[in-house]
Amino acid sequence: MLELGGIGHSRGRWTGIPERPWRTYAANAPAEEQHEGQMVRPGSASGEKVIRGTGSVFADLDFPDAVQREAKLRLAYTLNQLIDGLKLSQAEVAKVLGVSQPKVSALRNYRLAGFSLERLMNLLTALDQDVEIVIRRKPRSRKAARISVVAA
């Protein structure tokens, strides 16, 4: 199985998230910009430091529903990958999914406010994908339980 990550942008910009072009994470920074787990903002004379992210842009930006947003984003990413493979217009995709063309446009541009997790899962089944929810006890080594979306 492949866990999807690092997604949430459309056409080179983050959608629904305040623009912060300087916000990059130390793990992805060029070696010359790394400073003991932190990095200096490019072009910053003051040496302002940027703290390494958590791995979830939504949590880093303090969204109260960060976990739900991340799950919706991963489902939408999978849907968009499948839609890309269909080579159909948005109107034709709308007929296949049983939604309006504006809803397909919103999905394609990751504007997910009008989509619940359940609706996204139903759209996946409309594209002949099985959606499986597995509940298991968290490992003792991890402090908190989590929700994750995994695409096989």
Secondary structure, DSSP 8 states (H G I E B T S, - for coil): -EE--S--EETTEESSS---TT---GGGS-GGGEETTEEE-TT-SS--EEE---S-HHHHTT-TTHHHHHHHHHHHHHHHHHHHHHT--HHHHHHHHTS-HHHHHHHHTT--TT--HHHHHHHHHHTT-----------TTSSS-----EE-
